[in-house]
Amino acid sequence: MDLLSSRPFWPLRDGLPATFPPLDADIEGDVAIIGGGISGAMIAWYLTEAGLDVIVLDRREVAHGSTAGNTGLLLYELDEMLQRLSRRFGRAPAERAYRRCHAAIRAVERLARNARCDCGFARRSSLYLAAGAAHVPRLEREFAARRAAGLDVAWWPRQRIRAESTLPHRAAILSPDAAQLDAYLLTYGLLIAAHERGARVHDRTGVTRRRRRRGGVDLFTERRRRVRARQLVVATGYEAGEFLPEPIGALHSTFAVISEPIPGGDFAGWPANRALLWDTGDPYLYLRTTSDDRAIIGGYDEPFSNAAARDRLLPRKSAALQRRFRQLLPRIPFEPATAWAGTFGVTADGLPVIGRHPNVPHTWFALGFGGNGTTFSLIAAEIIRNALVGEGDPDAELFGFERLG
């Protein structure tokens, strides 16, 4: 599947931070990871840190699937509001899911620091905006649910929003617990660090066939090489369908535009010290800034049909996103630098799918479906590491295949 249109920003700015060779010999290890994006990189780091012999394979260059288009917002909120998730699963499991995602943001920060990865990680507040007047009561209920769960949030009424920004919204929830980063650089940094710990990383190495065997799996590549491992981790994101007995989730197309650097770094009208902005729309709109004083706006998602149809929409979606930016933040000059379209998956409940499928032996899945894939990738890395070293994880069932039955 073609997950991304041409010209996403991060590879243009960052270039190719490292190269890894295609696999040219038969090899064996404890764990083979298929997928060298942000999920595969986090899992590789955690497993090598735990002393496991890890092999990473990617049919592209690493970080050049969905990760290259990742806009780098780190939010603990799920696509499904806490109040709605509580009605679906019960209050306690829903709150556990939100708290686990909340903890994952700090874990990403520690991960980047421990791997000595300069990926532009920066703590930010987030402002969750009511997309219209009819959404204000829903946002009030969400605010109450988060307060009851012990999450640190503040209510911003219309007067506060008007006093501190040019935004026209009637209400918002402010959270101090968000962050932003460059997921493309983080992926390379983690794979470099994992490689230094002994992981073998091979990109431009497509897996064409796999075979179950007693005690593990064999993978066969385009170059007719064999990888033998006791455990397999599938971290191919929205391309994981070929490894699953049945489809999971639905695919959508999303669009993003990034500006040239804002002159003088003057973000007049942007609230809460350049907070991450997103709204209650379905699909939601989101905005962030970057360390080199650019602005990103994204959203206006559509159901995915095929990559060609998605990419044909890009000029129109890009123009619409730019118009919306100028309506929301008219004091900030927005000169587009590049725009891109991507494909992502969502589940019915907004949660990722992490763990073992009951009908796929020796295989773990790290499927960070949803708008907060980086946070989900971190949780997947923790759960899979804990399972493979025999420690277990209290939230494994919460994010596992069991809930889909």
QUITABEL-V415881 format. One record per pair of residues at least 12 apart in sequence whose C-alpha atoms are under 8 Angstrom apart, sorted by the first residue. I is the first residue (numbers start at 1). GAP is how many residues later the second one is. Records with the same first field share a line. If there is no record, write none. Layout:
I=GAP, GAP
This chain:
1=238, 306
2=305
3=62, 63, 304, 339, 340, 341
4=61, 62, 65, 303, 336, 337, 338, 339
5=302, 306, 335, 336, 337
6=334
7=331, 332, 333
8=60, 61, 330, 331, 332, 333
9=59, 60, 249, 329, 330, 331
10=58, 59, 172, 174
11=57, 173
14=171
17=168, 171
18=170, 174
20=181, 182, 183
21=180, 181, 182, 183
22=180, 181, 182, 183
23=179, 180, 182, 200, 202
24=199, 201
25=200, 201
26=199, 200, 201
27=199, 200, 201
28=199, 200, 201
29=24, 25, 26, 198, 199, 200, 201
30=22, 23, 24, 199, 200, 201
31=21, 22, 23, 24, 198, 199, 200, 201, 202
32=22, 23, 24, 25, 195, 196, 197, 199, 200, 201
33=21, 22, 23, 24, 199, 200, 201, 202
34=22, 23, 24, 198, 199, 200, 201, 202
35=21, 22, 23, 24, 27, 199, 200, 201, 202
36=20, 21, 22, 25, 26, 27, 151, 167, 199, 200
37=25, 26, 27, 28, 29, 30, 150, 198, 199
38=25, 29, 145, 146, 148, 149, 336, 339
39=196, 198, 327, 329, 335, 338, 339, 341, 342
40=16, 195, 196
41=146, 147, 149, 150
42=145, 148, 335, 336, 339
43=335, 337, 338, 339, 341, 342
44=12, 146, 147, 150, 155
45=145, 146, 148, 149
46=335, 336, 339
47=338
48=146, 149, 150, 151
49=145, 148
50=335, 339
53=145, 146
54=144, 145, 146
55=144, 145, 146, 147
56=143, 144, 145, 146, 147
57=144, 145, 146, 147, 148, 149, 150
58=144, 145, 146, 147, 148
59=144, 145, 146, 147, 148
60=143, 144, 145, 146
61=142, 143
62=126, 141
63=121, 124, 125
66=171, 276, 277, 278
67=116, 117
68=115, 116
69=271, 272, 273
70=112, 113, 114
71=111, 112, 185, 225
72=108, 109, 110, 111, 302
73=105, 106, 107, 108, 203, 215, 299
74=31, 104, 105, 106, 107, 298, 300, 301
75=26, 27, 30, 51, 102, 103, 104, 297, 300
76=22, 23, 25, 26, 28, 29, 101, 102, 296, 299
77=21, 24, 25, 295
78=20, 272, 273, 292, 293, 294
79=271, 272, 291, 292, 293
80=269, 270
81=61
82=12, 13, 16, 60, 63, 64
83=58, 59, 62
85=264
93=305
95=54
96=299
97=298, 301
99=52
100=279
101=274, 275, 278
102=75
104=271, 274, 275
105=72, 73, 74, 270
107=271
108=267, 270
109=12
112=74, 78
115=74, 75, 78
116=73
117=68, 69, 72, 73
118=67, 68, 71
119=62, 63, 64, 66, 67, 70
120=60, 61, 62, 171
121=58, 59, 60, 61
122=57, 58, 59
123=54, 55, 56, 57
124=52, 53, 54, 55, 56, 150, 151, 152
125=49, 50, 51, 52, 53, 54, 147, 148, 149, 150, 151
126=48, 49, 50, 51, 52, 149, 150, 151, 152
127=45, 46, 47, 48, 148, 149, 150, 151
128=44, 45, 46, 149, 150, 151, 152
129=40, 41, 42, 43, 44, 148, 149, 150, 151
130=39, 40, 41, 42, 149, 150, 151
131=38, 148, 149, 150
132=37, 38
133=37
135=145
136=34, 35
139=32, 33, 34, 141
143=12, 30
152=23, 24, 25
153=20, 21, 22, 23
154=19, 20, 21
155=16, 17, 18, 19
156=15, 16, 17, 18
157=13, 14, 15
158=12, 13
161=110
164=105, 106, 107, 108
165=103, 104, 105, 106
166=103, 104, 162, 163, 164
167=102, 103, 161, 162
168=160
178=98
179=97
183=191
205=16, 17, 18
206=15, 16
207=12, 13, 14, 15
208=12, 13, 14
209=12
212=149
215=15, 147
216=12, 13, 14, 15, 16, 146
217=12, 13, 14, 15, 145
230=132
231=131, 132, 133
232=130, 131, 132
233=130, 131, 132, 133
234=129, 130, 131, 132
235=130, 131, 132
236=130, 131
237=129, 130, 131, 132
238=13, 105, 106, 107, 129, 131
240=127
244=116
245=114
248=99
249=96, 97, 98, 99, 120
250=95, 96, 97
251=52, 53, 92, 93, 94, 95
252=49, 50, 51, 52, 91, 92, 93, 94
253=48, 49, 50, 51, 57, 88, 89, 90, 91
254=44, 45, 46, 47, 48, 87, 88, 89, 90
255=43, 44, 45, 46, 59, 62, 63, 84, 85, 86, 87
256=40, 41, 42, 43, 62, 65, 83, 84, 85
257=39, 40, 41, 61, 64, 65, 79, 80, 81, 82, 83
258=36, 37, 38, 39, 78, 79, 80, 81
259=35, 36, 37, 75, 76, 77, 78, 79
260=34, 35, 74, 75, 76, 77
261=31, 32, 33, 34
262=31, 32, 33, 70, 71, 72
265=28
266=66
267=64, 65
268=61, 63, 64
269=60, 61, 62, 63
270=59
274=14, 15
275=13
276=12, 13
283=16, 17, 18
284=15, 16
285=12, 13, 14, 15
286=12, 13
295=39
297=24, 25, 28
298=23
299=22
300=17, 21
304=39
310=31, 32
311=30
314=25, 26, 27
318=21
322=12, 14
344=25, 26
345=24, 25
346=23, 24, 25
347=22, 23
350=19, 20
351=17, 18, 19, 48
352=14, 15, 16, 17, 18, 24, 47
353=12, 13, 14, 15, 16, 46, 47, 48
354=12, 13, 14, 26, 29, 42, 45, 46, 47
355=25, 28, 29, 41, 44, 45, 46
356=44, 45
357=44
364=20
366=14, 15
367=13
368=12
383=12, 13
